[in-house]
Amino acid sequence: MLFTKVAIKSFGCRTNQEEMNSLRFRLLQQGVEIVDDIEDAQVIIINTCTVTSSTESKTKRLIKAVAGQNPSAKILLTGCLAQQKPSELKDLDSVFWVVGNTEKDQIPSILEKNGGVFQHPFSREIPNLSIKTNEIPSVKDHAGFRTRFPLKIQEGCNYRCSYCIVPSVRGPSRSAEFSNVLSAFDSALKAGFKEIVLTGTHIGQFAKEQSASLLELLKEIVSFDGDFRVRLSSLDPRDLSDEILQLVGNNSKICDHLHISVQSFSENVLRAMDRPYSDVERLVSRLSAFRRSFPSAGLGADFIVGFPGETDKDFELTMERVSMVGFSYAHIFRFSARPGTSAISLPEQISDSVKTNRSNRLRMLINQSRDDFINKNLTVSKKIIVESESPVRGLTSNYIHVEIPGLRRSCNSWMDVKVHEAVNGRFHLAQPVWEKT
């Protein structure tokens, strides 16, 4: 390997984050040292995002900042913005590689073979998605590294929401072979990972081209022996079957945590988004029933506010229905018109001031709902996998980040904890209940 010290920065969705975690594993296997300090790096990999104009601007500011902070480092850009605007990005300072999403898996070999001549690995051709079990390292080989293993089962999306650029930068939906996923899952368990995260652009579309489904995969996975849990990444409401809801709520091997890409609870707005709009009341009813049946389960969502044509009445309807469900958190985005999407030309564009006002109001409502959720969990015992030895930190199955000050435990060990204090910020204070290593 020509470069022995690499820093990795990532913007955007959970798929982006988990793809970079997989890349970390692969680079570590090749003897690369992953460094946190930009100034120590020979190569800086930036996984870009283009979902909104804001994330695109932040990405470009980061590129400029790291180039100034470490002028001798070579920058490799990958991700959705690299796929969308490779020619524009290649002219930025210190950028030596622009690697599209379709070539992202080749990054280790690109770094190994190329010492500095500008490379522009880019293709519109969508390769088959495969899962290789020989890319799964042992937890013991990388002590102190992340204890959750991201298992990518799917890529791309077959839907064409009017605001979304993802299909054009990640391609149509295609899935890893069903048997390969099971083999990779088994290898991850044998390597010592206790939490496996099923990731992808749209995991609800997994294996449909193979006449199979995500539900079938989950049923196979929970039959595995071992002390593990599975976490699902974001699901589309269309993929939220009763069987999946029951598995998430009742099966101890699946994290009691759902993240739903709701986007809006207004039929009018969803119609303009080219998303299903005729069964919104049923969706609200099902999510509310899930919350009643499993009050300690984590329930997150994505929302877009200020979509073209969204009236005050539409927004108030979303607020009303959000109040009915009881989300534990949400990601809230102000609509951003993206070139290449049909929403950019829709009439009745919303002003930035209205978008900001609606975003703030929805965020305040979600924060109140989250506080209620945390308070209801103060007496509930939940498992964490220790991710930081001192202070002990971890993530509960229902997606609460917790910290236990003054306690030291080995990474990748189980602990049962109870949240005893709801605090502002990422971590909530907790105390151990009992331990299992």
Protein Blocks (a to p, Z undefined) as FASTA:
>chain_A
ZZlbdcdddehjfklmmmmmmmmmmmmmnopacdfblklpmbdcddddfkbmklmmmmmm
mmmmmmmmmmmbccddedjklmmmmmlmmmpghiabdcdfklmmmmmmmmmmpgoiacdd
ddfbdcdddddfklpccfklmghiafbdcddfbgcjfbdcfkbcklmmnopaddddfklm
mmmmmmmmmnopabdcdddfblmlgoklnopafklmmmmmmmpgcjdddddddddfklmc
fklmmmmmmmmkbccbddddfkpacfklmmmnopafklmmmmmmmmmmmmmmmmmbccdd
dddehiehiafklmmmmmmmmmmnopabdcdddddddehiaklmpghiacfklmmmmmmm
mmmmmmmmmmmmmmmmmmpccddddfbfbdcddddfkopacddehiacdehiacddddfb
dcedjbdcdddfbdcZZ
